Amino acid sequence: MKVQNFDHLMELASKNSDMQHFYVILAGGLARSGKRILYHRDSDTFDIVHEIDESHEELSSLELLKNQFFIRALENNCLFLSSIE
């Protein structure tokens, strides 16, 4: 499922209070970058695990809105919720 906008990302990433699997389409579809994301409504923060190296970061909504990787992914319709659980 394509993530429509930032509010949609917050909605999908807070589902079931568990990390959700997302991916970003790269290089015109030749590659993808997997992410596990959980949005915490109470603190307005995101926990993000980058699946390529299992690195973790916690970002506020404001910080994520300034993150060019995620903003470009949303603007270019390249961020998707994975259907694989």
Buried (B, 14 or more C-beta within 10 A) or exposed (E): EEBEEBEBBBBBBBEEEEBBBBBBBEEEEEEBBBBBBBBBEEEEBBBBBEBEEEEEEEBEBEEBEEBEEBBEBBEEEBBBBBEEE
